[in-house]
């Protein structure tokens, strides 16, 4: 494991964790000199005013196995150090201790060091930590108590003795994830609600992107001060300019940067000296421009994080928070303040998204364009919006996933309380078909749409209406053909038309009948949502004008507790309900929202605790049989042979009868081609079958014990570039080859995920007693999927695993064949101790 990492602290700032080096001696002495007398006493149990040379050499010289020390680095200073030391050769216990500079205590550095020390110790075969803490050191005792580990405490000889196992537990994982969430949310909050903003790169002439950013910040009505920073000008755009951010008269949390890429490092240093929390780098010339630009971007990120700051961009549109008038973007206008959070990876698309949100009257709580996404990502924004009381709906435009496993985890959690709608125009395509991709998004709590228009179609409905309680829809119209079109569109998107609908109220000569129909539909307990579809009046007809109609719909909607969507083809649209140009758009948006609401109503489930799994044995496995055995998945034995004598020997070893099959994978399961021979009962039959198969399919055959028949299924695992590890399940044999009837879920699987996956394929009735057959043991199949899902999640070197066929039977299942593709371990930045990902 790489023991160097950038980490977010409790206040949202960053710090760099790395192993100690012998050349850190002077920095350790300097750190020690900054400790208060109390801090020295609590750490060393004595005044310890200076470090003797012998102790100093021991402190900075470790073997990174039996003895490890990690330092926390901020800029060019060390601000904390933590260490463990094994208690004797080959011992499984180690003593752990750490100390944090007084000025940085209370920021969560101790808990971060403990996480990283535990991970390093586990690599060295250490299983338990012990520590001795003075009773008056309440802060350190709290670090251990709040770690999530099961800590045993004893008091003796004036010292509190602590002991705990360091292997991850559900509670320690919960604590880690909760701390990650709070720190990431806090870091984004400080970017979006800054006390002041500094602008680098605004010219005195008023031209260029820097000047545009400054204008937008001033004209947007930002509630805090805006300061131009310019190396020579005394005023910029009528504002007093400062040569350095250090000279600014007030605190600044955000720096907006529009200088050439080569000048960015100097800006970072200047902003850091002024205590800036984060930078929005709009400038181009970084990774998007090629290898040289990518190197410049890496240096930029290293400098930003080295000073404890966060970075949006580079090459981005900027950030905005209409609630405080913050428009640090290249867009001159923002939508009004509202309750929708919007993230766009692309700056160009971001401009269009802002314009469309304004056109539709969709108010925003915040907007972030990440550009090259060197640091701040969509996952960070999800963490922030989860707790933000001013955000009800999250919209995402995504091109890549930096950490797909984390995205799926966050979406599953956040989607339970706030809808997430995503346009995923992915640069790295999924290995799955589009239908499976949409299904995986849906089962991760994300409403996946195909276009920007659909994104806002769904967003407007979510922002203006409650979620439907079910799929039953009432259609009220003034024209029978339009009602029929609406009903057909609703059915295509998975909605059921309630009894008695569509209801045609006829020409709208007055509003009473129309109003009564709307009120009756909303009051009907058998209706979950209302679709209003109004066509224009015929020429010369005496009909209610469009403005009256819109006002009536708004009046009825004011007291509605069910979603309403409307298509009004004449006159102004209603102001308070989601309105669409045509009924297909209305039905599509409502169908997507109803499917999301159905997912949200479904039980969450839990990831089963597989106590019989041996992850270490799986990590050492060299064959698919060893791999599956470690996860307690039985594999029917088989033997591949290339002559008749070997085939007979294998059959006799297994015991008759046996199955003999052509060995090539492309035909191994093809009963229809004669490549599979069952119930071969003697040596003579084995010889005859061997010769027949060898003549038709080649000299290698596979010999296997006979098992009871069952329904043929396929289980597959993939490491997908979009979703991370995924598990697929579907029918086997000809059905699989012709229809590709495979359903997918992201790993790890909960018990509910596994049950739903078994039932998801269109051919699932084959498992439940189709045409009088005895139902198979679907609980056993679900257990198999849970185990395979755990394998996919735990073993990043497993790039692909296929179990084919799996024979599902009333008494369980049999895995007849399995193939595995090992590869370089897929990075898993969302597991282990907390760390920020990057380039």
Secondary structure as UniProt FT lines:
FT   STRAND          5..8
FT   TURN            10..11
FT   STRAND          14..19
FT   HELIX           22..24
FT   HELIX           25..34
FT   HELIX           37..44
FT   HELIX           53..60
FT   STRAND          67..74
FT   TURN            75..76
FT   STRAND          77..86
FT   TURN            89..90
FT   STRAND          93..100
FT   HELIX           102..104
FT   TURN            105..106
FT   HELIX           109..123
FT   TURN            124..125
FT   STRAND          128..134
FT   TURN            135..136
FT   HELIX           138..145
FT   TURN            146..147
FT   STRAND          152..156
FT   TURN            157..158
FT   STRAND          159..165
FT   HELIX           170..192
FT   STRAND          196..200
FT   TURN            204..205
FT   HELIX           209..219
FT   TURN            220..221
FT   STRAND          225..229
FT   STRAND          235..236
FT   TURN            237..238
FT   STRAND          239..242
FT   HELIX           245..247
FT   STRAND          254..257
FT   HELIX           261..263
FT   HELIX           264..273
FT   TURN            274..275
FT   STRAND          278..281
FT   HELIX           287..289
FT   HELIX           291..306
FT   TURN            307..308
FT   STRAND          310..313
FT   STRAND          318..321
FT   HELIX           322..324
FT   STRAND          326..329
FT   STRAND          337..344
FT   HELIX           347..359
FT   TURN            360..361
FT   STRAND          364..369
FT   TURN            371..372
FT   HELIX           378..387
FT   TURN            389..390
FT   STRAND          393..398
FT   HELIX           404..414
FT   TURN            415..417
FT   STRAND          419..424
FT   HELIX           434..443
FT   TURN            444..445
FT   STRAND          446..449
FT   HELIX           452..464
FT   STRAND          472..477
FT   HELIX           480..492
FT   TURN            493..494
FT   STRAND          496..497
FT   TURN            499..500
FT   STRAND          503..504
FT   HELIX           512..523
FT   TURN            525..526
FT   STRAND          529..534
FT   TURN            539..540
FT   HELIX           546..558
FT   STRAND          563..568
FT   STRAND          578..579
FT   HELIX           583..601
FT   TURN            611..612
FT   HELIX           615..620
FT   HELIX           624..630
FT   TURN            631..632
FT   STRAND          638..641
FT   HELIX           644..654
FT   STRAND          658..662
FT   TURN            665..669
FT   HELIX           671..673
FT   STRAND          676..680
FT   HELIX           683..697
FT   STRAND          701..705
FT   STRAND          711..720
FT   TURN            721..723
FT   STRAND          724..731
FT   HELIX           733..739
FT   STRAND          742..746
FT   HELIX           751..760
FT   HELIX           762..767
FT   TURN            768..769
FT   HELIX           770..772
FT   HELIX           778..794
FT   TURN            796..797
FT   STRAND          798..809
FT   TURN            810..811
FT   STRAND          812..815
FT   STRAND          818..822
FT   TURN            829..830
//
